[in-house]
Every structure is written in C-alpha cells, then in structure tokens.
C-alpha cells in the first residue's frame, strides 16, 4: 500500500504522480492494514450509546455568554459575539489585514493566547503596541509550529480566546506531509475543533487564501469549522469587507465595512457617503447605482470611458465588473439601442475597488456607456439600478425599497428604476420607471 503525503490518499501501486491530487513524488510505501475480524459476539465487546432527549436538554441548558470582539459590527456578524468553544476560520489574502484585526480582538478581550508560526514575539509585540496604546491588554505569546505544543499551551493556560496564525504553518505529528498540505491542514482543523469542544476555549484560526481563491485547497476547511469569516478588499484601497459565509450560531447575510487606519481596521458608519465624497465634477460616463452587500445597501459610482477604435478590434476592459457580462450589455446596447459600440473601445470601472457582481448594476453600466458615447452628462442627483435582459427589457431586482431609502438618505433627487405595478412612495426621491433600454437616452435628455 502506498500513501500520498500531500492529500493522504492511498493507492495499491506506486506511481510518480498521485492520481487524487496530481502531486509528484509524494507516494511512499506503508505497511498493509491488518484485516478486521467479523462482527460476531467474540470479535468485539458490547458498545453502549448514551442518548439525550433534546427537548429536555434544551430546557436545562445554560446560555453561554459570548465574548465581544470590541467592534459592534463584527459582533453583529457573529450573531452577538464569539461563542465559547467555537472554531472560527478567518480567511483572506496575504497582507489584507487578518493579523491586524485578530490583534484588535485580542486587545478588546482579556487573557488571550496568541500562537504564531510565522512571526516572532518582537514582530507581534510591535503590532500590539501600535494597536494598544493604553496598554490595557494582557496577551500571551507562543511561537511554535508544533501542534502538540499548541495543544499543551491551550489546555494549561485555559485562555479566554486562542488565536492561531496561521493554519498553513502548523504541523501535526501524527500526519505525514509538509505544513500547508491538504492532509496537514485537515488534521489541524479536526484536532482544534476537538480541543475547543473539550476545553470551551474559542479558537480563531487564520488561513491564507491561495492563488485560485481557496483556503489551503478547494473548500478544505469550511465544513470542519463553526464559523467562516472572509476579509476581502484590495491592499491598495483603504476599505475592507468582512463577510460571513458560514455561521452555526448566527446569520450569514451580514457584512462589515472597515477602513484601514493607523489604529487598525475601524468600522465605517456611512460607507455610501465615504465612497461618494470624492466624486468629480459632472462629466459624461458616470452614474451612481445602489448595490446590496448582504443586507447593507451601498451606493457606488460606475464610470465608463469610450474612445474611437484605432485598430480593427475594439478593446473591452472592466475593473470591478465581470468582463463576460460587459460583453453582453454592449451587445444589447448595439442591437436594441442602435449605439455604434463596435466602433469604440470601452473601459468600465467601479470606483472604490467595489465589485459590481449583481444584475442590479446592469442599468447603470448601460447608462454610463451610452452617456459616454453620446456625450450627454447625467446629473449627479440621479441614481439607477435594474437588470437588463437580452431583449432590452429592464427587470426588477430584490431589495428595491432598501436601495431607494439609501439613495434618498444620501440626498439623491431622481431614481431610474424598473417598472413595477406597485411603485414605492418616497418623500423627496422622484422615481422614473423604465421598461426597456431604448428609453434610457430619453430619460437622460430629461
């Protein structure tokens, strides 16, 4: 029998390449497993299983007090705070701010154990000094990559919160393979889940996102942990988005908008106002739309720039917009509106590093492109949202009421929206219903 050190899969014969994970030179011979005896009365001792009546257990269970992270928006994402004995995976690209935000959690709590296999005590201490200027925290540090040391430290100290940075650096002694491999990562997560359940110590496990956008392999850890948090954004931008993709103790449709400052990642009270505060003077090719990020409406500016095509094939470039979706919208504009899009290079950008990946941004993208080609400026008091179909119709999108209320709160006067039977009544925001893409230029003229 041969065992792969990368994915822990077994094979009957040796080969240079593992058939399960496609890794090279990872198969090593292991002794054959002994055959199990038949399940007769002489083969094994009787096993008794203890059962629990859930209704009675729920009535007598004691409610555990959740641990606050020090940020109200993060506590809201977690459903009220960190549950004792839970395992939380914090994922994100390297350098996005994962170590910074967990250190802020450590500053807010008391009796935190910080375990790092990447940084020394001096490096972690400098971050703690920057984030805890009043020196109120009492964070203990252990620098190791050996899981047995991690297990002993958590069981001995019984901290209020344990932070492990990161899962890719930890090594389990009972599993073959290098740290960061699928087998090692899975073994570490399973052992930490058991450790958290036995001790009641909540554990935050940091995991770096790989080049293909997954955490140490395709969905390796998500089913092994209680909570999956993802810190997203561009390292060059000041905004970060903390999303919850899995939560056994709370909602999964919340998102926190954070701003990277010298004092750490701080919550943004008005994300829409922050994104729109630096809008330029009215020029053709700019439209404001409202996106939904979880349950939070977010106003963003869509910019489009069109120039005459110099070569035979027009260029299409998009930042924050799916390129395939942009191609479809350009085809609709050319076919249904009669715009000469095949004669122009088209560049589309979403300001602020936001990803406009929902159909509600279709109408604003079409309006920005049409405005740039026709050289007609759209007033800055106008916002638009709606899905554009292949026949040119404008379809309704969900959470229209929340989008309109956010636009009204930000001071917009007109909103171009899909036609509906029961249009909502707004106080200061006038609604201009649009049935198809052909009427977009007419609305722009008005």
N, C-alpha and C positions, 0 to 999 in steps of 0.2 A: 504494500500500500504506500502511496506517495501523497504528501501533504504540501499544499501551497502556502508559503509563508506570507503571501500578500492578502489572500482572500479566505484562507483557512479551508478551502475546498479539497476534497480527496479524489484521487484517481487510481485506477488499477495498474496503470503503466506509466513509465516516465516519459516525458516529452520536454523539449526545450521551452515551449510556450504553454502557459496554463490555459486550458480551454474555457475556464469560467471568467477570469478577469483579464486575460491576454497579456499577463506579465511574463517576462522572460527570465529563465534561470531561477525560478522560485520553488521548484518541486524538489523535495527531499524525502528519502525513504524513512518510513516509520514502521514499527512492529505491527503485525496484524492484530486486530482486536479479538479477544477470546470470544468464542461463541457463547451466547446466553443460554441458560438452561430453560427447559419448557416450564410454563407457568403452572405446575402442579402444586399440590399441598406440601410436597417435600422440597420444592425448588426455592421458596421464599417464605418469610414469616408473614403472618397476617398484618395488614395495614389498616388502621382505623382513621377515618377522616372526621374532623370536627366541623359541624355545620352551625351556622349562625342565622337566626331569623332577622332579616334586615329591618323590618318594621320596629321590632323591639330594640335592635341595636341603634337605629337612628334616633329613637326616643330618648335613650340614655346617654348618647354620645355627647361629649363635652366640646363646645365650639372652641377651636384654637384661635388665638389672637394672631393676626397677620403682622408681619414685620414691614414697616414702612421703608420705602426707598429714599425718602427725603424730597421727592418730586410728586406732586399730586397727580399730574398727568400720567406718570409711569405707574403709580398705584392704581389708577383707574383702568389702565390697560390690563393689569394683572388681576383685576377683579376686586381690588381693595388692599393689595399688598402681597408680600411673599408668604406663601403658606409654609408652615413648619414641615420639614421632612420632604419637601418637594425638590425635584431636579429641574433646573431651568437651563436651557441652551440659548446662549446669546451668540448669534451668528452675524457675520459681516466680513467685508473685505479687509485685508491688512491696511492699517493706517486710518480707518474710518472713525475711530474713537471708542472702540469697545473697552479697552483698558481704562480710558478716562471715565466712562460712565459707571463702570463697576466700582471704581475707586470712589466716586461720588456716593454710591450706595454704601460703601464701607464707612465713609465719613459720617453719614446720617445714622448708621446703626452703632451698636456698642458690642465690643468683644468679637470682632471679625477676624477670621483667619484667611490670609491671602497666600495662596500657594502658586508659585510661578516656576515654570521650567524654561522660560525664555529670558527673563530679566533678573538682574542681581538685586540685592537688598538696597544698594545705593540708587539704582535706577527707579525702583518702585518708591523709595523714600523721597526722591525729588518730586515725583508726581503727587505724592501725598502732601508734601509741604506746599506745593502750588495750590492744591485744592482745599486744604485745611489750614488756612492762615491763622485761625484762632486756636489750633492745636487741641481740639476737643475730642478727637478720635483716639482710640487705642487699638490699632491694627497690628496683629501679629503676623510675622512673615516666615514662610518656609520655602526655601529654594531647593527643589528636587524634581526629578523626572520619574522617580520610582514610585509605583502605586502603593507598595507596602508601607512606605514612609508616609504617604498621604493618608492612608487608612489609619495608621497609628496616631498621627497628629490629630485627626478629627475625633477619633474615639477618646483620646486622652484629654484634649482641651475642651471638648463639647462647646464650640463657639456658637454664637447666635446666627452666624452666616459664614459659609465657606465659599471662597472664590478660587477657581482653578483656571489658570491662564498658561497654556491652553491645552485642549484635549489632544492636539496633534503632537505635543511634546512628551506625553505620558507613556510609560511602558509598563505593561502588565507582565509579571514574571512567569505566569503560567501559560502565556500565549506566545507562539513563535511569530517572528516578523519584526520589521523595523517600526519605530514610533510613527504614527500618522497613517499607517496602513489600515485597510478596512477591518482586518481581524483585531488589531490592537485597539482601534477606536471603539469598535462594538463591545469588546471586553471591558474597556474602561467605563463606558456608559452603563453597562449592566451592573458592574461592581459598585459604581457610585449610586445607582438607584437603590440597590440593596442596602448600602451604607446609610443613605439618607433616611430610608424607611426604618431601619433599626435604631438609629440614634436620634431621629427627629430633627436633625440639623439640615436646614435648607442649603442647597448647593447650587451655585451659578457656574456653569461650565461654558467657557469661551471656545468657540470653534471658528476657524478661519474658512472663508468661502474660497473654493478653488477657482481655477480659470474658467471652468464651464458653468460656474454659478451655483455649485452644490457644496455641501458641507462635508468634507472628507469623503467624497464619493456620492453617488446618486441616492439621496434620501436615506443615508445610512443611520442617522441618529434620531430623526424626527419621531419615529414610532417608539423609541426607547425612553424618551423623557416626558415630563409632565407639561412643560411649557416651552414653546419655541418662539423666541424673540429675534427679530432681524433688524439690524441697524443699517440703513441704506442712505445713499447720497453720494455726491462727488466730493473727493478730497479737496478740490479747489474751491468748492462752494461753502458757504457758511451754514447752510441748512442741512439738517439730518432728519430722517424719518425713522421712528421706532415703531415697527409693526409687530403684531402678534398673530402668528399663523396657526398656533395650536395652544389651547389652554384648557386643562381639565378642571380648573377652578374659577373660570370666568369667561367673559366674551372673547370673540376672535375678530371682531369687526371694528376695533378701535385703533387709532394711530396717534402718536405724539409727534408734534413738530418741534424740533430742538434747534437751537442756534449755537454754533461752536464759538465760544468766547475764551478769554484767558482764564476765567474762573471755571471753565468746564462747559458741558452741554447744558444750556439753560432753556426751559420751556418758552415757546413763543406764544404770547397771549392772542395776537392777531396776525396769523400767517398771511392772510389775504392782503392786509394793509402793508405788511413788510414786503411782499412781492411786487406790489403796485406802486410803492412810494417813489421809485426811481424811473417811472415812465417818462419817455421822452416827449417832445412836442408832437402834436398830431401830424402824422405823415401817412401816406398810403401804405397799406400792407400790414397794419397792426389791428388786432381785435382781441378783446378780453372775453374769455369763456370761464365757466364755472365747472370744475371737476369735483368728483366725490372721492375722497381718500378715506375709505372706511365709512364712518358716519359723519365725517367732517367735510363741509363744503369748502372749496379752495379756489379762489379767483386767480387766474394766471393769464398772462399775455401771450398770444400767438403772433409771431412775426413771420412775414413772407417777403421774399425778395425775388423779383423776376428780371432777367436780363435777356436780351436777344441772343439766340444761339449762334455761336461763332462757327462751330463745327457741324457736321451733318446730324449728329445725335444729341438731343438736348440732355443736359445733366439734371438729375434729381438728387438733392441732398436733404436729409432731415436730421434734426437734433431734438430728441425728446418725442418724436413721432415715428411710428412704425413705417419703414420705407415701403413695404408692400401696400399698406393702407393708403399712403400718399399717392402711389401709382393709380389705385382705384379711383380716388377722388379726382385726380387730374383727368382720368378718362371720362368721368361723369361730367366734369366741367366742360370738356371739349365737345362731348356728344350732346348733352342736354342744354347747356348754356350757349354753345357756339363760340366759346373762347378759343383763341388760337394758341393753346398751351403747347402744341408741338413745335412752336417757333421760339419758345422761351426756355431758358434754364431756370429751374425753380429751386429755391432754397427756403426751407421752413425751420423755424426754431421756436422752442418753448422757453421763455425767459425764466431764469432761476434754477435751472437744472432739473425741472419737474418733468416727469414722463406722462404725456397725454395719451394713455393707452386704452381709453374707453371711448365708445362710439359717440358720446356726447360732445366731443371736441370736433366732430366732422364738420358741422356747420360753420364754426369759427375758422377752421382751416380753409374751407372753400371761400369764405368771405374775405379772408386775408389775401389769398391768391388772386381773387377777382379784383379786389381793391388795388393790388399792386399792378396788375396788367392794365386796368382801366384808368389808373392814376386818380382814383377818387378816394378821398380821405374819409374814413369812418370816424365820427365824433367819439371822443374819449368817454362820453357818458353812456355809450351803448355797449351792451354785452349780448352774447348769443350762445346758444347751445342746442344741440339736436343731432340725431343720427341721419346720415344721408344714404338713401338706397340707390341701387344701380339704375333705377328708372328716374331718379332725380327727386323722389319724394322725401320729405322731411318727417322722420319718425320720432315719436315721443321717447323720452328716457326716464329712468326711475329717479325718485327724489327731486322732482321739479320744484316742489314747494320750498325745500331747503335751499336749493340753488337760488331761487328768486329772492328769498329772505336775506341771504348773504349779499346778493347784489344790491338790494335796497339798503341794507345796513352800511355798505361801502359808498353810498351816495350816487349810484347809477340811476339814470332817469328813464332809459328805454331798454327793453329786452326783446330780442328776436327769438321766438320760441316756436316749437311745432304746434300746429293747430290741434285743438282738443275741444271736446264737447263742453266740458265744464272748466273754463279758464279761471284760475285763482284770482282773487281780488287783492290787489296791492294798494297801499296808501299813496306812496309817492312814485312808484315804479310803473311806467306805462308798458303794456305788453303789445307786441306786434307779431301776431301769428303768421307763420309761413307754412304753406302747404307743399311747395316744391322749390327746387333750386333755381328755377327760372325767375322767380320773383325777388331773388336776393339783390340784384342790381337796382331794381325799382325801390326797394327799401333803403338801399344805400343813398340813392338820389334824394329821398325824402329826409 
